[in-house]
Amino acid sequence: MQYYQRRIGSVRTGAIAMTAAALVLLVAACGSTVPGVSGPGEIDVRKLDVGSYPTVPYHAHNDDYAPSFFYRREVAAMRLAENAATAHDIDPRLKTGYFPYSILPGVMPDKLGRPADLEPIAIRNKLVNGFMSNGSDKGFSLSIGVAPDDWPKKFTADETIITSMIMQFPDAGLAERAAREFYEADLAVNPDQNQAVPLPKYGAAHSYWHPDSPFLRTMLARGPYVVAFLLSTPGVDLNALRTLAEKSYDKQLPLLEQAKPLSTMEMLQIPWDTGHLYSRALNPNKSPVPSFSTRQVLVGRQGVLHLSKDRELAENRLAAMNADQFATVESTMVAHTADAATARKIVTERLTLAPVARDAAAPANLPDSACVENEPSKSGYKFTCIVAYHEYVGFVSHRSLADAQKQAAAQYALFANS
């Protein structure tokens, strides 16, 4: 009996000791601040000059964001961008890129025709999603305008332009009907001026032009997709336009064969930011909404090329980066690279996606960081700062160097706090 009493007493003593130890740990935890606490060998990010920029993910105190049905179409367009050829892919002379956009049933591009005519066709044929990309051989500009007669005009006469549009429908039959109806609707807008143009290599394509204009529209159904181009050459030259159209299909159609079509249900199930790369990007407005329109994008290497203004430079830099995924939030881009050494190399070699004029001062007390001044008129921002953290790299840009430095510090802190 005395043995069992002693045994019970020792168990109680041990339990009291464990409880006391747990209370000590609990009190210590309550007195600490988790955001900003650095791991071994890292700086204390609470001491960085981040200005008013956020240093924790936009959803730090909430569940992961799940896009609504409308924004799932945007996510699907980002997925489709991975199998979309850039204008530079089609013709290496076309180095300049314009901003890409998603194509939605109720928001059809005027590059394809008159939206008021196209939107009922897209809805009737159950357009699932789509993507549009632009490119030119001239400097960055909004090169194409749509005239009052609904036929495009350009502001630089000797410019070569390719606008690519890819739209996915539920099946091949609906895609074929949509392509034919898009063509017929736009052809009827100016029957006295529009003239059908056969493409010898692509007999099923619906193509047309104005004989006094350096533009050609063409569209072709291929499986559940409709591929369309608005093309312009420097002069009014039908043979040159035909050649450019066939080159465009030659490059785009094989890429599209690698894309898996999505049903509407599958589109609703596309994962969004499962690797939390987008949530690691500096996001001052704390917006979780994916959209090409607001430059809030999550893509792979081909997809990010469509976001690049200087596509030849971007191709070379992306090859050197060895990164597999990119997230952009307005003027910020973050990349996931192969490893920490690769991330540091990107900083050391200043592998930005815009031409650099010269180095600029790096943020104070921030490891693995660098800043550059961009070439005038080659970027929308004068300064870009780069910062590496483990296998992640952040690129932040601003008109002011001081603000770019603060953004870089905030981006580093956000990486650490993620």
C-alpha positions in Angstrom: 0.0 0.0 0.0 2.8 2.4 0.9 4.4 1.6 -2.5 1.2 2.6 -4.4 0.9 5.8 -2.3 4.5 6.7 -3.1 3.9 5.9 -6.8 0.8 8.1 -7.0 2.7 11.0 -5.2 5.5 10.9 -7.8 3.0 10.9 -10.7 1.3 14.0 -9.2 4.6 15.7 -8.7 5.6 15.0 -12.3 2.2 16.3 -13.6 2.6 19.5 -11.6 6.1 20.1 -12.9 4.9 19.5 -16.5 2.0 21.9 -16.0 4.3 24.5 -14.6 6.6 24.2 -17.6 3.7 24.4 -20.0 2.5 27.6 -18.3 6.0 29.2 -18.6 6.0 28.4 -22.3 2.5 29.8 -22.7 3.3 33.0 -20.9 6.5 33.4 -23.0 4.6 32.8 -26.2 1.9 35.4 -25.3 4.6 38.0 -24.7 6.2 37.5 -28.1 5.3 38.9 -31.6 5.3 36.3 -34.3 5.5 38.5 -37.4 9.0 39.8 -37.8 10.8 37.2 -35.7 13.8 36.0 -37.6 15.1 32.5 -37.9 18.7 31.5 -37.0 21.2 33.5 -39.0 18.6 36.0 -40.3 18.2 39.7 -39.7 15.5 41.0 -37.4 13.1 42.3 -40.1 11.3 44.5 -37.5 14.3 46.9 -37.8 14.0 47.4 -41.5 12.8 50.7 -43.0 9.6 49.5 -44.7 7.7 52.8 -44.7 4.0 52.2 -44.7 4.2 49.0 -46.8 2.8 45.7 -45.4 5.1 43.0 -44.2 2.6 40.1 -43.7 0.6 38.3 -46.4 -2.7 40.0 -47.4 -4.6 37.0 -45.9 -2.4 36.6 -42.8 -5.5 36.4 -40.5 -7.9 34.7 -42.8 -8.3 31.5 -44.8 -6.7 31.2 -48.3 -8.7 33.2 -50.9 -10.8 31.2 -53.3 -11.7 33.0 -56.6 -15.4 33.3 -57.5 -16.8 31.9 -60.7 -16.1 35.2 -62.6 -12.5 35.3 -61.5 -12.0 31.6 -62.2 -12.2 32.6 -65.9 -9.2 34.9 -65.2 -7.3 32.0 -63.6 -8.1 29.8 -66.7 -6.8 32.6 -69.0 -3.5 32.6 -67.1 -3.3 28.8 -67.6 -4.1 29.3 -71.3 -1.3 31.9 -71.6 1.2 29.0 -71.0 0.3 27.6 -74.4 0.0 30.9 -76.2 2.7 32.1 -78.6 4.0 35.6 -78.2 4.4 37.8 -81.3 8.1 37.5 -80.7 7.7 33.6 -80.9 6.0 34.1 -84.3 8.4 36.7 -85.7 11.6 37.5 -83.8 11.5 41.1 -85.1 8.5 41.7 -83.0 10.3 42.4 -79.7 7.9 44.8 -78.0 4.9 43.4 -76.0 1.7 45.1 -74.9 -0.3 44.1 -71.9 -2.3 40.8 -72.3 -5.9 40.4 -71.3 -8.4 37.7 -70.7 -11.4 37.2 -73.0 -14.7 36.8 -71.3 -18.2 36.1 -72.9 -19.5 39.5 -72.0 -16.2 41.4 -72.6 -15.1 40.5 -76.1 -12.1 42.3 -77.7 -12.6 44.9 -80.3 -9.5 43.5 -82.1 -11.8 40.6 -83.2 -14.7 42.8 -84.3 -17.5 44.9 -82.9 -18.1 43.7 -79.3 -21.8 44.3 -79.5 -22.0 41.7 -82.4 -19.5 39.3 -80.9 -20.8 39.0 -77.3 -24.1 37.3 -78.1 -22.2 34.8 -80.3 -19.7 34.0 -77.5 -22.6 33.5 -75.0 -24.7 31.4 -77.4 -21.7 29.1 -78.1 -20.8 28.9 -74.4 -17.3 30.4 -74.5 -15.4 29.0 -71.5 -12.4 31.3 -71.4 -9.9 33.1 -73.6 -6.7 35.0 -73.7 -5.3 37.8 -75.9 -1.7 38.9 -76.4 -0.1 41.7 -78.5 3.2 42.4 -80.0 5.0 44.8 -82.3 8.3 45.6 -83.9 8.2 49.2 -82.7 8.5 50.8 -79.2 5.8 50.4 -76.6 2.6 52.2 -77.6 -1.1 51.6 -77.9 -0.6 51.0 -81.6 -4.1 50.0 -82.8 -7.2 52.0 -82.6 -10.7 51.1 -83.9 -12.1 53.6 -86.3 -15.8 54.7 -86.4 -16.3 52.3 -89.2 -15.2 49.4 -86.9 -12.1 48.6 -88.9 -8.7 49.0 -87.1 -6.2 51.8 -87.8 -2.7 52.2 -86.5 -0.8 55.2 -85.4 2.7 54.1 -86.8 2.4 53.4 -90.5 5.5 51.2 -90.9 4.7 49.0 -87.8 4.2 45.2 -87.9 1.7 44.1 -85.4 0.3 40.7 -84.2 -2.7 40.5 -81.9 -3.3 36.9 -80.9 -6.7 35.6 -79.5 -7.4 32.1 -78.2 -10.8 31.1 -77.1 -11.9 27.8 -75.7 -15.5 26.4 -76.2 -17.0 23.2 -74.7 -16.5 21.2 -77.9 -15.3 21.3 -81.5 -18.8 21.8 -82.9 -19.4 24.9 -80.9 -15.9 26.2 -81.7 -16.5 25.8 -85.4 -19.9 27.5 -85.2 -18.5 30.4 -83.2 -15.6 30.9 -85.6 -18.0 31.0 -88.6 -20.5 33.3 -86.8 -17.7 35.7 -85.6 -16.5 35.9 -89.2 -20.0 36.4 -90.7 -21.0 39.0 -88.2 -17.9 41.2 -88.7 -18.0 40.7 -92.5 -21.5 42.1 -92.6 -20.5 45.3 -90.8 -18.9 46.7 -94.0 -20.0 44.5 -96.9 -18.8 47.0 -99.4 -15.2 47.1 -98.0 -14.6 43.7 -96.4 -13.2 41.2 -98.8 -12.6 37.5 -98.1 -9.0 36.3 -98.2 -8.2 32.5 -98.6 -5.1 31.2 -96.9 -3.5 28.5 -99.1 -2.0 26.6 -96.1 -5.1 26.9 -93.9 -8.2 26.4 -96.1 -10.6 26.2 -93.1 -9.6 29.7 -91.8 -12.0 32.6 -92.1 -9.9 35.6 -93.2 -10.7 39.0 -94.7 -9.3 42.5 -95.2 -10.0 45.9 -96.6 -8.0 46.3 -99.9 -6.9 49.8 -99.0 -5.8 48.9 -95.4 -2.7 47.1 -94.1 -4.8 44.8 -91.7 -6.1 41.3 -92.0 -8.4 39.4 -89.6 -8.3 35.7 -89.6 -9.9 33.0 -87.3 -9.7 29.2 -87.3 -11.4 26.5 -85.2 -9.1 23.8 -84.1 -10.7 21.2 -81.8 -12.6 23.1 -79.0 -10.5 26.3 -79.6 -10.9 29.3 -81.9 -7.6 30.9 -82.7 -7.8 34.4 -84.2 -5.3 37.0 -85.3 -5.5 40.7 -86.1 -2.4 41.3 -88.2 -0.8 44.4 -89.8 2.2 44.8 -92.1 4.0 48.1 -92.9 2.4 48.5 -96.3 -0.9 47.5 -98.0 0.4 44.1 -99.1 -1.9 41.1 -99.2 0.8 38.6 -99.8 2.8 39.8 -96.8 -0.4 39.6 -94.7 -1.1 36.1 -95.9 2.5 35.0 -95.1 2.3 36.5 -91.6 -1.1 34.8 -90.9 0.3 31.4 -91.9 3.4 31.9 -89.8 1.2 32.8 -86.9 -0.9 29.6 -87.2 2.2 27.6 -87.8 3.6 28.7 -84.4 0.4 28.8 -82.4 -1.4 25.6 -83.3 1.2 23.1 -82.1 1.5 24.9 -78.8 -2.3 24.7 -78.4 -2.2 20.9 -78.9 -0.4 20.7 -75.6 -3.2 22.5 -73.7 -5.8 20.5 -71.9 -9.3 21.9 -72.6 -11.4 22.7 -69.5 -15.0 22.0 -68.9 -16.9 24.7 -66.9 -16.7 22.4 -63.9 -13.0 21.8 -64.3 -12.5 25.6 -64.6 -14.2 26.0 -61.2 -11.7 23.5 -59.7 -8.5 25.1 -61.0 -6.2 25.6 -58.0 -5.2 29.1 -57.2 -1.9 29.9 -55.4 -1.6 26.5 -53.8 2.2 27.2 -53.4 1.4 30.6 -51.8 3.6 32.5 -54.3 1.0 35.2 -55.0 0.4 35.8 -51.3 4.2 36.3 -50.9 4.2 39.3 -53.3 4.1 42.8 -51.9 0.5 43.8 -52.1 -0.1 47.2 -50.6 -3.8 47.2 -51.5 -4.2 43.7 -50.0 -6.2 42.6 -53.0 -6.5 38.8 -53.6 -8.4 39.0 -56.9 -6.6 37.5 -59.9 -6.9 39.6 -63.0 -4.9 40.5 -66.1 -6.6 43.9 -66.1 -5.1 44.9 -62.7 -1.8 43.0 -63.4 -2.5 40.5 -60.5 -1.3 37.4 -62.2 0.2 33.9 -61.4 1.9 32.2 -64.3 4.8 30.1 -65.5 7.7 31.1 -67.7 5.7 31.4 -71.0 2.9 33.2 -69.3 5.3 35.9 -67.8 6.6 36.6 -71.3 3.2 38.0 -72.3 3.6 40.5 -69.4 7.0 41.7 -70.6 7.5 44.8 -72.7 10.9 43.8 -74.0 10.3 40.2 -74.9 13.8 39.4 -76.4 15.4 40.7 -73.2 12.9 38.8 -71.1 13.5 35.5 -72.8 17.2 35.8 -72.2 16.8 36.8 -68.6 14.2 34.2 -67.8 16.5 31.5 -69.2 19.2 32.7 -66.9 16.9 32.9 -63.9 15.9 29.2 -63.9 12.6 30.1 -62.2 9.4 28.1 -62.7 6.6 30.3 -61.4 5.9 34.1 -61.2 3.4 36.2 -59.4 2.8 39.9 -60.2 0.9 42.5 -58.2 0.9 45.8 -60.1 4.6 46.9 -60.0 5.8 43.9 -58.0 6.9 40.5 -59.3 8.1 37.5 -57.2 9.7 34.4 -58.6 10.2 30.9 -57.3 13.6 29.7 -58.4 15.5 26.3 -58.2 17.3 27.1 -54.9 18.8 29.8 -52.7 22.0 30.0 -54.8 20.0 30.7 -57.9 18.0 33.4 -56.1 21.2 35.2 -55.0 22.6 34.9 -58.5 19.6 36.8 -59.9 20.3 39.6 -57.4 24.1 39.7 -58.1 23.6 39.7 -61.9 20.7 42.2 -61.7 18.5 39.9 -63.9 15.5 42.2 -64.2 13.1 42.0 -67.1 13.7 45.6 -68.3 16.9 47.2 -69.7 19.1 48.7 -67.0 20.8 52.0 -67.3 23.0 51.8 -64.2 23.2 50.5 -60.7 21.6 52.4 -57.9 22.0 52.3 -54.1 20.8 49.1 -52.4 18.5 49.3 -49.3 20.4 49.8 -46.1 21.0 46.8 -43.9 19.2 44.5 -46.3 21.1 41.3 -47.3 21.0 39.8 -50.8 19.5 43.0 -52.4 20.4 45.4 -55.2 18.7 48.3 -57.0 19.0 49.6 -60.6 17.9 52.6 -62.6 16.0 51.5 -65.6 16.6 52.9 -69.1 14.3 55.8 -69.8 11.1 55.0 -71.6 11.8 51.2 -71.4 9.9 50.7 -68.1 7.0 52.4 -66.5 9.2 52.9 -63.4 12.5 54.6 -63.0 13.9 52.3 -60.3 13.8 48.5 -59.6 15.1 46.8 -56.5 15.7 43.1 -56.3 15.8 41.0 -53.1 16.4 37.3 -52.5 15.2 35.2 -49.6 15.9 31.4 -49.7 14.6 30.3 -53.2 12.4 33.4 -53.7 13.2 36.6 -55.5 11.2 39.8 -55.3 11.3 42.6 -57.9 9.8 45.9 -56.8 9.6 49.1 -58.9 8.8 52.7 -58.2 9.4 56.2 -59.6 11.4 57.1 -56.4 14.5 55.2 -55.3 13.7 55.8 -51.7 10.3 54.2 -52.1 11.7 51.3 -54.1 14.2 50.6 -51.3 11.4 50.6 -48.7 9.4 48.3 -50.9 12.4 45.9 -51.2 12.7 45.9 -47.4 9.0 45.2 -47.0 9.2 42.4 -49.6 12.1 40.8 -47.7 10.1 41.1 -44.5 7.0 39.6 -46.2 9.1 36.7 -47.4 10.4 36.1 -43.9 6.9 36.4 -42.4 5.3 34.0 -44.9 
